[in-house]
Amino acid sequence: MADLASLSVVRTILDKYKFHFRRAWGQNFLVDGNIVRKIVQAAGLCADDLVVEIGPGIGTLTAALAARAGRVVAVELDRALLPVLRETMSGLDNVSVIAGDAMRVDLDRLVSDTVSGASERPYKLVANLPYYITTPLLMRLLQQKYRIGLMVVMVQQEVAARLTAAPGGKDYGALSVAVQYYTEPEVLFRVPRTVFYPRPEVDSAVVRLKKRFAPPVNIPDEELFFALVRGAFGQRRKTAANALAGGAALPGWSRGDWEQALAAAGIDPRRRGETLGLEEFAALARVCARRENGGR
C-alpha cells in the first residue's frame, strides 16, 4: 500500500480522481506519518477494539487504525471520496466505509448494522473532526450518550483550550462544562497547520476524552442543569442573576427569584456566570428543582 501520509501520494491520488476540495466542509488531509502514529498510540488500540472514524478523507488515519484495531467503521460525508477510499482501503477486510452525515446518523445503530454482534459493544471514536462543525458535533457525540468509551480527536487548538478550560478564563464556556461533565478531557499534543494539505489557517491539537462512568456532580435533572449553563453563558459579562433572568432556563422567574436561588446555592448573585464551576451549577440546579417542585 502506498504511503497515504505522503504529500506526493495524496496529490497523485486526488489528481487521479479529479477531486476538488470543498472549503465549506473544512477538508484538510493529514500528510505527516508521525502525527498519525501518535494519534493511533493515544487511542491505545488492540485487536479487540472496534473504532469509529468520522471524516476519513482518503483513509490516511483509517489505514493506521485498521493495522491496530479489530474493526474500523469510517463515516464519510463527501461521496466524491468514496471511490478514492475503495482504492486506498482495498485489501483491508476489517474496514467498512459508510456514506453518511455524522450530524444525522445514529452511530450506535450504524455500528450494530455494520458489525455483526456489536449491538451492545462499546467502541472508540478516533477522528480528525471537520473544523466547520467541531463544536456541534462534539455536543452531539456527548449528549446522544452513544456507546463510545473513549474519544481521541483532533480539533482546532482554540477548541482544545475550551474543552479543558477552568472557570473564570476567557476560554471557559458551555462547551467546557459539557465536556467536563461527560468526560475527563486531556490535551495531548499540538499539531501545526503545516502537516495538512491544503494548509488550514489555524493550528490543531489532539485531545483524549475518556467517558465518565458517572457524572462528577449530583444533579436532579440533566436537562435543567444544562438549561442553567446555557442561560448563564448566554450573556457573558452580565451577573449570573441578570444573565439567567434574561434567558429561558426557567420561564417566569424574575431577577429577584434568581438572586434568591443563587444565594440559596451559596453563590453571590453578582458573580458572572462564566466564573461558576460544575459543582456550583449543580448546587443551583438542586435549588431550582426544589423550588419548581414546591420546596424551599
Protein Blocks (a to p, Z undefined) as FASTA:
>chain_A
ZZfkbfklmmmmmmmnopacdfknopacdfbfklmmmmmmmnopafkbccddehklnomm
mmmmmmmmmbdcdddfblmlmmmmmmmmgoiakbccddddfklpcfklmmmmmmghilmg
ccdddddddfklmmmmmmmmmmnopabfbdcddddfklmmmmmpcehiakbcfklmmmmm
mpccddfbdcdfklcccddfbdcddddddddfbdfbdcfblklmmmmmmmmmmmghiafk
lmmmmmmkbghiafklmmmmmmmnopafkbcfklpcfklmmmmmmmmmmmmnopZZ
